[in-house]
């Protein structure tokens, strides 16, 4: 199990992450609201603006102040993968 720093020393198990998305779209905003109501939302922003929403396989929703690209680069750094030119990973 590899842990990824998502800001302020908060860590997430990289093998539990399903997706990392931007918080700007209406469906993601609804998911965040539903997570608050169900008690599955984890706010790791420390009061800062949310820039990435991490969805896990346990249906937890994690908010991070780091940008999605930063979190992805930290995951791929740990796994030794390098991004290809078109943004895809090997």
C-alpha distance (Angstrom), angle and dihedral (degrees) to the residues before:
residue distance angle dihedral
X1 . . .
X2 3.79 . .
X3 3.77 121.0 .
X4 3.79 122.4 -145.4
X5 3.80 123.2 -154.3
X6 3.82 108.7 -126.1
X7 3.81 94.8 -179.2
X8 3.79 139.3 -62.9
X9 3.81 90.5 34.8
X10 3.80 93.2 -60.9
X11 3.79 112.4 142.6
X12 3.81 134.3 -159.2
X13 3.80 127.2 -168.1
X14 3.80 104.0 -110.7
X15 3.80 93.7 -148.0
X16 3.84 90.2 59.9
X17 3.83 94.8 55.5
X18 3.80 115.0 104.7
X19 3.80 99.3 175.8
X20 3.79 144.4 -13.3
X21 3.80 115.7 -145.3
X22 3.78 141.5 170.8
X23 3.82 115.8 -98.6
X24 3.82 94.2 -136.3
X25 3.82 103.1 91.3
X26 3.79 123.6 86.6
X27 3.84 95.1 -122.2
X28 3.81 91.2 54.6
X29 3.80 90.7 47.6
X30 3.83 88.1 53.1
X31 3.82 90.4 49.6
X32 3.81 89.8 52.2
X33 3.81 91.2 50.2
X34 3.81 91.5 48.1
X35 3.82 89.5 49.0
X36 3.81 89.6 54.1
X37 3.79 90.9 51.1
X38 3.83 94.3 46.3
X39 3.80 94.0 43.1
X40 3.81 94.1 -119.4
X41 3.81 96.5 113.5
X42 3.81 118.8 108.0
X43 3.80 114.2 -167.1
X44 3.82 109.0 -156.9
X45 3.82 95.1 163.9
X46 3.82 96.6 98.3
X47 3.79 89.1 -140.5
X48 3.78 96.1 -48.7
X49 3.79 127.1 122.2
X50 3.82 114.5 -74.8
X51 3.80 110.6 -116.1
X52 3.81 101.5 163.4
X53 3.79 134.3 33.5
X54 3.80 116.0 -156.8
X55 3.80 118.1 -158.3
X56 3.81 116.6 -160.4
X57 3.80 132.9 -160.5
X58 3.81 89.4 -110.1
X59 3.85 90.0 61.8
X60 3.79 92.1 -107.8
X61 3.78 117.2 143.8
X62 3.80 115.6 -147.7
X63 3.80 122.5 -165.3
X64 3.80 118.7 -151.3
X65 3.79 132.5 -177.0
X66 3.81 90.3 -144.5
X67 3.79 118.7 93.8
X68 3.80 117.9 -103.9
X69 3.80 91.6 -113.6
X70 3.80 91.3 55.2
X71 3.80 93.0 52.3
X72 3.83 91.2 46.6
X73 3.80 91.5 49.8
X74 3.81 90.2 51.7
X75 3.80 90.7 51.5
X76 3.79 94.2 47.8
X77 3.81 92.0 43.9
X78 3.79 89.3 57.5
X79 3.80 92.0 47.7
X80 3.80 93.8 45.7
X81 3.81 94.0 -119.2
X82 3.77 121.5 139.6
X83 3.81 124.1 -153.2
X84 3.78 117.2 -111.2
X85 3.78 120.7 -131.0
X86 3.83 94.2 -94.1
X87 3.81 92.9 52.2
X88 3.81 95.3 -100.2
X89 3.78 120.3 126.3
X90 3.79 126.7 -129.3
